[in-house]
Amino acid sequence: MAENLNWKAWKDKQKKSLLQKSFRKLGLAVFRHRKNHVYCPERFAVKSAKLIDVKETPGFGDLAKAVKGQNRTRLDYDKLYMIYQGIWNIRHLADQSVAIAEVGVYKGGGTYFIASAVNRLLAKPSAIHAFDTFDGHAPEDLTPQLDGPHKPGKFDDTSFDAVQSYLSCFPNVELHKGRFQDNWHRIAGQPFCFVHLDVDIYKVTLEALDFFKESLLVGGIVIVDDYGFRTCMGAKEAVDEFVDNHSNFLKYHLETGQCLLVRLA
């Protein structure tokens, strides 16, 4: 009986060793399952124990935890931290005459976080203009060959009234319902220092960038969500096309999957 157990243990060990070798060839790290841990590329895992936990960053952590606890955003802590840093870096540009915008609000969690960060980091909180159809993707905005898995009405499990109520604690937030292209006249001529684009698709991303290219102040920042995701190739195509045609913008592809743009003189 003992021999059978030893033989089984040896075989299990060999199988585990082969599995680990196979995963390493794919660039993956293998760990025993732990709560709040996931499989990830090995390059992210090998030094993870040395990384600062951004959730514990003073000034950021409590705001992000509060928003994540409300379950109204799909943005993870790493993405929220990039947004937080973006707002911190435009604090010298911001005042009550210079606005901030978000296109793609969904259930309002990202807007709530931006407003919370603005109130904490800026001496005089800027106006925040937030745009969404609240009916999901509009059919006329989809480009099938680029927007792949995105279909009309995707992300329609939200409502203008519910989000407006959720954000009502921020008097500097103005919510706009409808396609961005049908509403941008409401902010025409206003200067902006920070923009968050989270629409996933080609047409709206490109047209929003074209709108903000003149109204964004020099040194202003645009963060485009999902630039580095295979499910949102339209967003990447739009950003790359825009930057190719506008040499006064710097582009940084972030490991979070976001893209950060900075307007130059």
N, C-alpha and C positions, 0 to 999 in steps of 0.2 A: 504493500500500500504506500509506504514512504517513497519507494522508488518511482511509483506512478506519479505521485505529487511532485517530486523533484523534476521528473521528465516534463510534466505539464508546465511547471514554473520556468524551466529552461526554454521551452518552446514559446511561451508568452513573452519572455524577455527578448528572444530573437525576433519575434514579430514586431515588438515595440521598437527595437533597434532599426529594423528595416523601414518601418513607418517613419521614424524620425529622419533617416537618411533621405527618404523620398521627399519628405516635406522640405528638407534643407535644400535639395536640388531645385525646388520650386521657389526658393527664397523665403520660405515660411518658417516661423518658429513654432515649436510644439510645447505646450504647457498643459498641465493638468487643469481641468476646468475649474475656474473660480468665479464667484459672483462679481459682476461688473467688469469682467475681463473677456477679451475676444481674441480670436486668431488674427494675426496681422503680419505684414511683411517683416522679415527678420531685422532689417535695418532700423525699424522703429522699436523693436523689442529689446535688442541686446543692451542698449544703454538707457532703457526706460527708467530704471531704478535711480539714475542720476538726475533725471529731469526734475525741474521745479514743477510742483503741482499748481497749475494756474488757478485752480479753485480756491487755493489758499492765499492768493495774491491780495494784499490789502487794497481796498477800494473797489476791486472787481468781484471777488469771490462771493460776497453776500448778495450783490445785485444779480449775478448770474444764477446763484442757487435759488433765489426767490422766484425768478422767471421760470427756470426749469421745473420748479415745484408746482407751477400753475398749469403745466402741460398744454401750453398754447403756442409752442414753437418747436420746429424740427431742428433748429440750429443747436449744435453741440457746444460744449464749453470752449473748445478750441476756436470755433468760428466766432462765438460771442467775444472771446478775448481779442481777436483781430479787430472787431468792430469797436471795442472799448479803446484799444490803442489808437485806432484811426481818429476817434473823437478827441482823445487826449492830444494828438498831434496837430489838430486844427484849432486848438483852444485860443491861439493868438490871432486867428482870423475871425473867430465867432463873436458876434454881438447881436443885439436885438434887431438889427437891420439886415443881418445875414442869416439865411435859413438853412435848414437841413431837410433832406428828402429821403423817403423810402418808397420804392416801387415794388409791389409784391408783399402784401401785408398778411394775407391768409387769416389766421386766427388772432393776430395782434401781438403775439409774444415778442417778436423781434422789435416791433415799434415800442412796446412797453420797456424793453431793455434799453433801446436807444434813448428814450425819454428819461429813464432813470439815470443813465450815464451822463446825459447832457445836464441834468439838474445837479449832479454831483461835481462834474469837472469844469463846467463853464460858469464864469462869474455872473453873466447875464444870460439865462437860458434862451437859446434861439427858437424861433418858430420851427415846427416840424410838420412837413406836409407828407401825408401817407396815402398812397394810391393803391386801389385794388378793384377788380370787377366785382368781387365777392360772389361771382357766379362761375369761377374757374376760368380756364383758357377760353378766349373768344375764338370761334372757328376761323375767322378771317385773319387771325394773328399766327396761325400755325403753318409751318413750312414742312410738309411731310418728309422730304428727303433729309432734313436736318434735325427735326424735332422728334423723330422716332416714337418713343413710348408715350409721348404727350398727346392727349386727345381732348377734343372739346369738352369743357365742363370739368376737367380734372382740377382738384382742389376747390370744389364747390361746397364742401361740407363746412361752411362758415356762413356768417351773415353780417351785413353792415351794422344792423342794430345791436347785435351782441358785441361786436368789436368796439363800436362807439361807446357802449356802456362800460366795457372793460377798461377803455383808455380815458374815461371821463375824469379820472383823478389828475390828468395832465392838461391844464388849460392851454398850454402852448402847442398841443397836437391838434391838427386839423385833418380830418379824414375825408377822402374824396372817393366816391363810388363810381365805377365805370372804367372803361379802357383808358389807359394813361394818355393815349393820343387824342382822346376826346375831351380830356380835362386839363391838358398842360397849359391852355390859355389862362387858367386861373393863377398860374405862378409866373407867367411870362414877364420878363424884365427884372425879376427878383434875383439878387446874387445868392449863391450857395457855397458852402464850404465843405459839406460832406454829403455823400449820396450812397445809399445802399440799394443795389438792384438785385432782386431775388425773384425773377420771373421764369427762369429755366429755358426760355425759347428764344429763337433767333430774332424775329421781327421786332418784338417789343424791346429786347436788349439793345439792338442797334439803334432803334429810333429814340430810345431814352438817352443813349450816349450822345447821339446827334443833337438832342435838345439841350443837354447840360454842358456841352463842350464850350459854349460861350458864357453861360451864366456861372460856371464854376470858377471861383477865384483862383489866381495863381497860388500854387501850394495846396489847393484843395484836393480832397481825396474821394475817389469812387471805389467802393468794394462791390465786386460782382460775385454773387454766390454761384456755386456749382460749375465754375469754369473748368475745373479739372475732372469732371465726372463724365463717364462714357454715356450716361443716360441723358446728358444735357449738351450734346455736341453743338447744338444751335447757339447756345450761349457763348461757347468758346469761339465759334466761327464769327459771331458778331463782334466780339471784343478784338479778335485778331484783325478783322477787316477794318475796324475803326482805327486801331493803332497804326496799321499800315498806311492809312490815309491822313493821320494827324501826328506829325513828328513832335508836337509839343506835349505829348503824354508819355510818361514812363509806365511800363507794365511789369508787374511782378506776379508770377505764378506761384501761389503759396501752397505748401504741403497740406493745408486744410482743404484744398479743392477750390478755394476762393481765388480771385484775381484782384490785385490792388493796383489802381491807376492813380497817378499823381500828375496834376497839370503843371507844366512848366511855363515860363514867361513866353 
